Amino acid sequence: MSYQSQTYAIASRQEDLERHLLEASVVDREQLAVAKRWQERQEGPLLMILLQLSFIDLHQFSGLLDWSGHARMDTSY
């Protein structure tokens, strides 16, 4: 997989995660915007940033990791 296609896949997964977070009311738009600004500075995974900022707890983090794994498997060919 080329660098460009890897970058697209990561961005696409993050968009799916962001949509899920908002649709499931895990975080609100303001919290997501704050977390994304922190993510740009720290260059870390969004889920870790949400946990560091206490926008999600460990139980939610675990569930979101499970969701992320299932979402990744659903889109693989």
PyMOL commands that set and color helices and strands:
alter all, ss='L'
color gray80, all
select helices_A, chain A and resi 3-23+29-42+46-52+58-75
alter helices_A, ss='H'
color red, helices_A
deselect
rebuild
show_as cartoon
